[in-house]
């Protein structure tokens, strides 16, 4: 919650002055709005602003426009524009903004929301009565006021950003789509709420709005838990990358490649999210493996190999003890060599992670080998399809990368390291793919 920028003082005064002029003009030319809906919707508007939900991308979502749209419908019966204007202006009354340095946000938000609401009300009242009296047509007519609201609000906020000089025009234009998508559902809910108020009475507003706002609180709680889970995963990954700086970004890249394959397989969002967590955690057991074994240039002894493989069991134990990660333990175990590559009955997520891990291992420079080219990595994955790797997972990842036109591997690495001794051209690597020097040379020729 930032302090109010000094540059916006004059702009706020102009917008607030415009709101005041419109309010006085309406007060002189139309009957006073009914007090009951004004007080009810105004109070709920203020309450809604204090129950906002901040989405992961930073967008702040409230139920304000639902109440503003309901007020537009209710006050349209009186042909009143002042009522919606006052309800919208109430949306700027956010108590935390009373703190020193933030008070300017109250008149700024009241003015921008109030002006956007009165323009939306004017648009709604411009419809023929035959349109607003029939439900199918009335539902469609909820869209023009929404467009008007978003346009006016966006123009005013965009002007403020330009005055501050904090955002580019392209960035602000990119906000229009999300703003439109956010407000349309609220517009439809507000339309139904307003019509129920007119048909049934004010009690129906409390019966419907309170559960909606409670549901928003539950959604906000879910987002807080999700944020805490993300933080837990981030800390574990940071610990792993602090242990072995040469694997920096590996977990995120494996998660990206796993998501690519999952999207190619038409996974639903919830399943994609679980897959992403599984991919992020696939190497967490390496926290117990000594660094000199992780980056050993030559072949491991039998004893060293057994010690490295121990990280797979540790991964399962660690994830089993973290409630929200426990379901991912099997997919994150890392024992990909024990998988039946073409098993049609078991979960496919471990196979996706195995392919994503192998692809990143081959296309990244490590202490024991320089990065291979993307073509060689693709060829090696296909060569071991049906034995070490699941064929569908291999083809899904390759198809997703090619369709995006992305390049990885030698000459296209995202992370570059300063090596005391340059890694060899080929080596064993973590994917167990053997020495690919001859394959690389054959491809290059």
C-alpha positions as CSV (number, residue, x, y, z in Angstrom):
1,X,0.0,0.0,0.0
2,X,2.0,3.0,-1.3
3,X,1.9,6.6,-0.3
4,X,-0.1,9.0,-2.5
5,X,2.2,10.5,-5.2
6,X,2.6,14.3,-4.9
7,X,2.5,14.6,-8.7
8,X,-1.2,13.5,-8.6
9,X,-2.4,16.3,-6.4
10,X,-3.5,18.6,-9.2
11,X,-4.9,15.7,-11.3
12,X,-7.0,14.5,-8.3
13,X,-8.3,18.0,-7.7
14,X,-9.4,18.2,-11.4
15,X,-11.1,14.8,-11.4
16,X,-12.7,15.4,-8.0
17,X,-13.9,18.8,-9.2
18,X,-15.4,17.2,-12.2
19,X,-17.3,14.7,-10.0
20,X,-18.5,17.6,-7.8
21,X,-19.8,19.5,-10.8
22,X,-21.6,16.5,-12.1
23,X,-23.1,15.7,-8.7
24,X,-24.3,19.3,-8.2
25,X,-25.8,19.4,-11.7
26,X,-27.7,16.1,-11.1
27,X,-28.8,17.3,-7.7
28,X,-30.4,20.4,-9.2
29,X,-32.0,18.6,-12.2
30,X,-33.4,15.4,-10.8
31,X,-35.3,14.2,-7.7
32,X,-33.2,13.2,-4.7
33,X,-32.3,9.5,-4.8
34,X,-34.2,7.1,-2.5
35,X,-32.3,6.9,0.9
36,X,-32.8,3.2,1.6
37,X,-31.0,1.8,-1.6
38,X,-28.5,4.6,-1.3
39,X,-27.5,3.8,2.2
40,X,-27.7,0.0,1.7
41,X,-25.6,-0.1,-1.5
42,X,-23.2,2.6,-0.3
43,X,-22.5,0.7,3.0
44,X,-22.0,-2.6,1.1
45,X,-19.7,-0.8,-1.4
46,X,-17.5,0.4,1.5
47,X,-17.6,-3.1,3.1
48,X,-16.6,-4.7,-0.2
49,X,-13.6,-2.5,-0.7
50,X,-12.3,-3.7,2.7
51,X,-12.7,-7.3,1.6
52,X,-10.6,-7.1,-1.6
53,X,-8.6,-10.0,-2.8
54,X,-5.2,-9.6,-4.4
55,X,-4.5,-12.1,-7.1
56,X,-1.0,-13.7,-7.6
57,X,-0.3,-11.3,-10.5
58,X,-1.0,-8.3,-8.3
59,X,-4.5,-7.5,-9.5
60,X,-6.8,-6.3,-6.7
61,X,-10.3,-7.7,-7.1
62,X,-13.4,-6.4,-5.2
63,X,-17.1,-6.9,-5.5
64,X,-17.6,-3.2,-5.9
65,X,-18.8,-3.2,-9.5
66,X,-21.5,-5.8,-8.7
67,X,-22.9,-3.4,-6.2
68,X,-22.5,-0.4,-8.5
69,X,-24.3,-2.3,-11.3
70,X,-27.1,-3.2,-8.9
71,X,-27.4,0.4,-7.9
72,X,-27.5,1.4,-11.6
73,X,-30.5,-1.0,-12.1
74,X,-32.3,0.1,-9.0
75,X,-31.9,3.8,-9.5
76,X,-32.9,3.5,-13.2
77,X,-36.5,3.1,-11.9
78,X,-36.3,6.7,-10.7
79,X,-34.3,7.8,-13.7
80,X,-31.6,8.8,-11.2
81,X,-27.9,9.2,-12.0
82,X,-27.0,10.8,-8.7
83,X,-27.7,7.6,-6.8
84,X,-25.2,5.4,-8.7
85,X,-22.7,8.2,-8.6
86,X,-22.8,8.4,-4.8
87,X,-22.7,4.6,-4.5
88,X,-19.6,4.5,-6.8
89,X,-17.9,7.4,-4.9
90,X,-18.3,5.4,-1.7
91,X,-15.9,2.9,-3.1
92,X,-13.1,5.3,-2.3
93,X,-13.7,5.3,1.4
94,X,-11.0,2.8,2.4
95,X,-10.0,3.2,6.0
96,X,-6.3,2.2,5.7
97,X,-5.9,5.2,3.4
98,X,-6.6,7.5,6.3
99,X,-3.0,7.0,7.4
100,X,-0.6,9.9,6.9
101,X,0.8,10.0,3.4
102,X,-2.0,7.9,1.9
103,X,-5.1,10.1,2.4
104,X,-4.9,11.4,-1.2
105,X,-6.1,8.0,-2.4
106,X,-9.5,8.5,-0.9
107,X,-10.5,11.5,-3.1
108,X,-8.7,10.0,-6.1
109,X,-10.5,6.6,-5.9
110,X,-13.9,8.2,-5.0
111,X,-13.6,10.5,-8.0
112,X,-12.5,7.9,-10.6
113,X,-15.0,5.2,-9.5
114,X,-17.8,7.8,-9.1
115,X,-17.3,9.2,-12.6
116,X,-17.0,5.7,-14.2
117,X,-20.2,4.6,-12.4
118,X,-22.3,7.6,-13.5
119,X,-21.2,7.1,-17.2
120,X,-22.1,3.4,-16.9
121,X,-25.5,4.4,-15.4
122,X,-26.1,6.9,-18.2
123,X,-25.3,4.1,-20.7
124,X,-27.7,1.7,-19.0
125,X,-30.5,4.2,-18.9
126,X,-30.0,4.9,-22.6
127,X,-31.5,1.6,-23.4
128,X,-35.1,1.4,-24.6
129,X,-37.4,0.2,-21.8
130,X,-38.4,-2.8,-23.9
131,X,-34.8,-4.0,-23.6
132,X,-34.3,-3.6,-19.9
133,X,-37.8,-5.1,-19.1
134,X,-37.0,-8.5,-20.7
135,X,-34.5,-10.7,-19.0
136,X,-32.5,-12.1,-22.1
137,X,-32.1,-8.6,-23.5
138,X,-31.4,-7.1,-20.1
139,X,-28.5,-9.6,-19.6
140,X,-27.0,-8.5,-22.9
141,X,-27.5,-4.9,-22.0
142,X,-25.3,-5.3,-18.9
143,X,-22.3,-5.4,-21.3
144,X,-22.4,-1.7,-22.6
145,X,-22.4,-0.2,-19.1
146,X,-19.5,-2.5,-18.2
147,X,-17.5,-1.3,-21.3
148,X,-18.3,2.3,-20.3
149,X,-17.2,1.8,-16.7
150,X,-14.0,0.1,-17.7
151,X,-13.2,2.6,-20.4
152,X,-13.7,5.7,-18.1
153,X,-11.9,4.1,-15.1
154,X,-9.0,3.0,-17.3
155,X,-8.6,6.4,-19.0
156,X,-8.4,8.2,-15.6
157,X,-6.1,5.6,-14.0
158,X,-3.9,5.5,-17.2
159,X,-3.7,9.3,-17.1
160,X,-2.5,9.2,-13.5
161,X,0.2,6.6,-14.4
162,X,1.4,8.8,-17.3
163,X,1.6,11.8,-14.9
164,X,3.6,9.7,-12.5
165,X,5.8,8.3,-15.3
166,X,5.7,4.9,-13.8
167,X,4.2,2.8,-16.6
168,X,4.3,2.8,-20.4
169,X,1.3,3.0,-22.7
170,X,1.8,-0.6,-23.8
171,X,1.8,-1.8,-20.2
172,X,-1.4,0.1,-19.5
173,X,-3.1,-1.2,-22.7
174,X,-2.4,-4.7,-21.5
175,X,-4.5,-4.0,-18.4
176,X,-7.7,-3.5,-20.4
177,X,-8.3,-7.2,-21.1
178,X,-7.9,-8.4,-17.5
179,X,-10.1,-5.4,-16.3
180,X,-12.8,-6.3,-18.7
181,X,-12.7,-10.0,-17.8
182,X,-12.9,-9.1,-14.1
183,X,-15.9,-6.9,-14.4
184,X,-18.2,-8.8,-16.7
185,X,-19.2,-11.5,-14.2
186,X,-19.8,-8.8,-11.5
187,X,-21.9,-6.9,-14.0
188,X,-24.2,-9.9,-14.5
189,X,-24.4,-10.6,-10.8
190,X,-25.2,-6.9,-10.2
191,X,-27.9,-6.9,-12.8
192,X,-29.7,-9.9,-11.2
193,X,-29.2,-8.4,-7.7
194,X,-30.7,-5.1,-8.8
195,X,-33.7,-6.7,-10.4
196,X,-34.3,-8.9,-7.3
197,X,-34.1,-5.8,-5.2
198,X,-36.9,-4.3,-7.3
199,X,-39.0,-7.4,-7.4
200,X,-38.5,-8.8,-3.8
201,X,-37.2,-6.0,-1.6
202,X,-34.0,-4.9,0.1
203,X,-33.7,-8.0,2.3
204,X,-32.7,-10.1,-0.7
205,X,-29.6,-8.0,-1.1
206,X,-28.2,-9.1,2.3
207,X,-29.3,-12.7,1.7
208,X,-27.3,-12.8,-1.5
209,X,-24.4,-10.4,-1.0
210,X,-23.2,-11.6,2.4
211,X,-22.6,-15.2,1.2
212,X,-20.8,-13.8,-1.9
213,X,-18.5,-11.7,0.2
214,X,-17.9,-14.6,2.6
215,X,-17.0,-16.8,-0.4
216,X,-14.5,-14.1,-1.4
217,X,-13.0,-14.3,2.1
218,X,-12.6,-18.1,1.7
219,X,-11.0,-17.5,-1.7
220,X,-8.6,-14.9,-0.1
221,X,-7.7,-17.5,2.5
222,X,-7.0,-20.1,-0.2
223,X,-4.7,-17.6,-2.0
224,X,-2.8,-17.0,1.3
225,X,-2.3,-20.7,1.8
226,X,-1.2,-21.0,-1.9
227,X,1.3,-18.1,-1.4
228,X,2.7,-19.8,1.7
229,X,3.1,-23.1,-0.2
230,X,4.9,-21.3,-3.0
231,X,7.2,-19.7,-0.4
232,X,8.0,-23.1,1.1
233,X,8.9,-24.5,-2.3
234,X,11.0,-21.4,-3.1
235,X,13.0,-21.8,0.1
236,X,13.8,-25.4,-0.5
237,X,14.9,-24.7,-4.1
238,X,17.1,-21.8,-2.9
239,X,18.7,-24.2,-0.4
240,X,19.5,-26.6,-3.2
241,X,20.9,-24.0,-5.5
242,X,23.0,-22.5,-2.7
243,X,24.5,-25.9,-2.2
244,X,25.3,-26.4,-5.9
245,X,25.4,-23.1,-7.8
246,X,25.9,-24.9,-11.2
247,X,22.3,-26.2,-11.0
248,X,20.8,-22.6,-10.7
249,X,17.6,-22.4,-12.5
250,X,17.4,-26.2,-13.1
251,X,14.3,-26.8,-11.1
252,X,12.4,-23.9,-12.7
253,X,13.4,-25.1,-16.2
254,X,12.3,-28.6,-15.5
255,X,9.0,-27.3,-14.2
256,X,8.6,-25.2,-17.4
257,X,9.3,-28.2,-19.6
258,X,7.0,-30.3,-17.6
259,X,4.2,-27.7,-17.9
260,X,4.8,-27.6,-21.7
261,X,4.3,-31.3,-21.9
262,X,1.3,-31.2,-19.6
263,X,-0.3,-28.5,-21.7
264,X,0.3,-30.5,-24.8
265,X,-1.5,-33.4,-23.2
266,X,-4.4,-31.1,-22.3
267,X,-4.0,-31.2,-18.6
268,X,-6.5,-29.2,-16.6
269,X,-5.1,-26.2,-14.6
270,X,-5.2,-27.9,-11.2
271,X,-3.3,-30.9,-12.6
272,X,-0.8,-28.6,-14.3
273,X,-0.2,-26.9,-10.9
274,X,0.5,-30.3,-9.2
275,X,2.8,-31.3,-12.0
276,X,4.7,-28.0,-11.6
277,X,5.2,-28.6,-7.9
278,X,6.4,-32.2,-8.6
279,X,8.9,-30.9,-11.2
280,X,10.2,-28.2,-8.8
281,X,10.8,-30.8,-6.1
282,X,12.2,-33.6,-8.2
283,X,15.8,-33.0,-7.0
284,X,15.3,-31.9,-3.4
285,X,16.9,-35.0,-2.0
286,X,20.2,-33.9,-3.4
287,X,20.5,-31.6,-0.3
288,X,22.0,-34.7,1.4
289,X,24.5,-35.5,-1.4
290,X,28.0,-34.1,-1.0
291,X,28.9,-31.5,-3.6
292,X,32.0,-33.4,-4.8
293,X,29.8,-36.3,-5.9
294,X,27.2,-34.1,-7.6
295,X,29.9,-32.6,-9.8
296,X,32.4,-35.3,-10.2
297,X,33.8,-35.2,-13.8
298,X,34.4,-39.0,-14.1
299,X,32.5,-42.1,-13.4
300,X,31.2,-42.8,-9.9
301,X,32.3,-45.9,-7.9
302,X,29.7,-48.3,-6.8
303,X,29.7,-46.9,-3.3
304,X,29.5,-43.3,-4.6
305,X,26.7,-44.2,-7.0
306,X,24.7,-45.8,-4.1
307,X,25.2,-42.6,-2.0
308,X,24.0,-40.4,-4.9
309,X,20.9,-42.6,-5.5
310,X,20.1,-42.3,-1.7
311,X,18.7,-38.8,-2.5
312,X,15.7,-40.4,-4.2
313,X,14.5,-41.9,-0.9
314,X,15.3,-38.7,0.9
315,X,13.1,-36.8,-1.5
316,X,10.1,-39.0,-0.7
317,X,10.7,-38.7,3.0
318,X,11.0,-34.9,2.9
319,X,7.9,-34.4,0.8
320,X,5.8,-36.9,2.8
321,X,6.3,-34.8,5.9
322,X,5.0,-31.6,4.2
323,X,1.3,-31.9,4.0
324,X,0.7,-30.1,0.7
325,X,3.6,-31.8,-1.0
326,X,2.9,-35.3,0.2
327,X,0.8,-36.3,-2.8
328,X,3.7,-35.3,-5.0
329,X,6.2,-37.6,-3.4
330,X,6.0,-40.4,-5.9
331,X,6.3,-38.1,-8.9
332,X,9.2,-36.2,-7.4
333,X,11.1,-39.3,-6.2
334,X,13.6,-39.1,-9.0
335,X,13.9,-42.9,-9.4
336,X,13.0,-42.6,-13.1
337,X,15.1,-45.6,-14.1
338,X,12.7,-47.9,-12.1
339,X,9.7,-46.7,-14.1
340,X,8.0,-48.7,-16.7
341,X,8.2,-46.2,-19.5
342,X,5.1,-47.4,-21.3
343,X,3.0,-48.2,-18.2
344,X,-0.6,-47.3,-19.2
345,X,-2.1,-47.7,-15.7
346,X,0.2,-45.7,-13.4
347,X,0.3,-41.9,-13.3
348,X,2.1,-40.2,-16.2
349,X,3.4,-37.3,-14.1
350,X,6.7,-39.1,-13.1
351,X,7.4,-39.8,-16.8
352,X,6.8,-36.2,-17.7
353,X,9.3,-35.1,-15.0
354,X,11.8,-37.7,-16.1
355,X,11.7,-36.4,-19.7
356,X,11.9,-32.7,-18.7
357,X,14.8,-33.4,-16.3
358,X,16.7,-35.3,-18.9
359,X,16.2,-32.7,-21.6
360,X,17.5,-29.9,-19.2
361,X,20.4,-32.0,-18.1
362,X,21.5,-32.5,-21.7
363,X,21.0,-28.9,-22.8
364,X,22.8,-27.4,-19.7
365,X,26.5,-27.1,-19.2
366,X,27.7,-28.8,-16.0
367,X,31.1,-29.4,-14.5
368,X,31.3,-32.8,-16.1
369,X,30.0,-31.8,-19.6
370,X,29.3,-28.9,-21.9
371,X,25.7,-28.4,-23.0
372,X,24.6,-30.5,-26.0
373,X,22.7,-29.1,-28.9
374,X,18.9,-29.2,-28.9
375,X,18.9,-31.5,-31.9
376,X,21.1,-34.1,-30.1
377,X,19.0,-33.9,-27.0
378,X,15.8,-34.5,-29.0
379,X,17.5,-37.4,-30.8
380,X,18.6,-39.0,-27.6
381,X,15.2,-38.7,-26.0
382,X,13.6,-40.4,-29.1
383,X,16.3,-43.0,-29.2
384,X,15.4,-44.1,-25.6
385,X,11.6,-43.7,-26.0
386,X,9.8,-46.9,-24.9
387,X,12.7,-48.0,-22.7
388,X,14.0,-45.2,-20.5
389,X,11.4,-42.6,-21.4
390,X,7.7,-42.6,-22.1
391,X,7.1,-42.1,-25.8
392,X,4.1,-39.8,-25.4
393,X,5.9,-37.6,-22.9
394,X,8.9,-37.3,-25.2
395,X,6.8,-36.3,-28.3
396,X,4.7,-33.9,-26.2
397,X,7.7,-32.0,-25.0
398,X,9.4,-31.9,-28.4
399,X,6.2,-30.8,-30.1
400,X,5.6,-28.1,-27.4
401,X,9.2,-26.6,-27.8
402,X,9.1,-26.7,-31.6
403,X,5.7,-25.1,-31.8
404,X,6.9,-22.3,-29.6
405,X,10.0,-21.8,-31.7
406,X,12.3,-22.0,-28.6
407,X,15.9,-23.0,-28.6
408,X,17.9,-24.6,-25.8
409,X,21.3,-26.2,-25.4
410,X,24.7,-25.3,-26.8
411,X,24.7,-21.6,-27.7
412,X,21.2,-21.0,-26.2
413,X,21.8,-21.4,-22.5
414,X,19.9,-19.1,-20.1
415,X,22.6,-19.3,-17.4
416,X,26.3,-18.9,-18.1
417,X,29.0,-19.8,-15.5
418,X,32.7,-18.8,-15.2
419,X,34.6,-22.1,-15.1
420,X,38.0,-22.4,-13.5
421,X,38.5,-25.3,-15.9
422,X,36.4,-25.6,-19.0
423,X,34.1,-28.7,-18.8
424,X,34.7,-31.5,-21.4
425,X,32.7,-31.7,-24.5
426,X,31.0,-34.9,-23.2
427,X,30.4,-36.7,-20.0
428,X,28.0,-39.0,-18.1
429,X,25.6,-36.4,-16.7
430,X,22.7,-36.8,-14.3
431,X,20.3,-38.2,-16.8
432,X,22.3,-41.4,-17.2
433,X,22.5,-40.9,-20.9
434,X,26.1,-41.9,-21.3
435,X,28.8,-40.2,-23.4
436,X,27.3,-38.5,-26.4
437,X,30.5,-37.1,-28.0
438,X,30.2,-39.3,-31.1
439,X,26.5,-38.6,-31.5
440,X,27.2,-34.8,-31.3
441,X,30.0,-35.0,-33.9
442,X,27.9,-37.1,-36.2
443,X,25.1,-34.5,-36.0
444,X,27.5,-31.6,-36.6
445,X,28.9,-33.2,-39.7
